[in-house]
Amino acid sequence: MSPDVRDPVTSGAKRTAETSRSNDRAQSTVVGVTLLIAITVASLGLITAGAGVVVEEHARTIGMEATTADLTDAIDATDRGGRTTASVRLAGGRLDTIDRTVRVHDGNGWRSLEANGIRYVPNSGDQRVVSVAGIVVREYGDGAIAVRDPAVLVGEEAFVVTIPVIRGGGAVGANGWTAGGTDGRAVDGTDDGVVGGPTGASGGTARLRMAIDHADRSLGTGPFRIAIETSTPAAVERAVRRISDRAAASDPEADPSMSVERRRFAGDDHESVVVTVGGDREGHLLVRTVDLELEVTNGA
């Protein structure tokens, strides 16, 4: 057969194979482009969602910092007697009062104070702010830090502890609702005794109207023990140790001799941090009884 004469059957088969390979390559290209577009769109969606989470977390953190500062200022205001008003910004959460007990032992037995506390709980996230016995604690996840230490003064000749005692209260939320237990305080638990709380509220301000009465009770001569019921004992213990360190640094002759331990008292919901102050000092318990009324303004 002449070299330039081609077999029509063989030539047709070759053309068919080449066409099939071309079609396969075209289909592969289309599939590849489609997958690339899908991956790009998905990646952009993840980036956008991630950025949204970061922005939301940042806004929540700023809101918690503002609320923490406001609640700290409100507790500071109890140092003044008479009537006063404080404001706490609500970043879509609620402010309520909670049951807590503080006990003082003067050598003759325990004296109990239903000191209670004030708490801010946001709608979402794992942070909250709680004030008990003059301490302000910011909770986040499994950790907590005291941003206001207890009002304890230890000198060479005197020991003074100041305890705010909260009466009344209830609960207020960012969208203007109010709630509480039959005694005027929220109840500890999953829903804290609050029904119909805020969902999706974005702001508002809680107004704390306080009528404050001061009383000075003698504790006699030391040693003394103070037991503070708290859901964040580690943060309270660190705050007490800071007080002891400052007292030792400012007045070496005072010898604060402060120690801490934990104890669970019958009837309490939480452990107590028990602070023992040794030495021979005159003890004074300053009780700040706060008749509290809560209301919300500028609700969302």
Summary of the structure (lengths in Angstrom):
residues: 300
radius of gyration: 32.5
end to end distance: 94.5
largest distance: 128.4
contacts: 939
relative contact order: 0.17
helix: 31%
strand: 39%
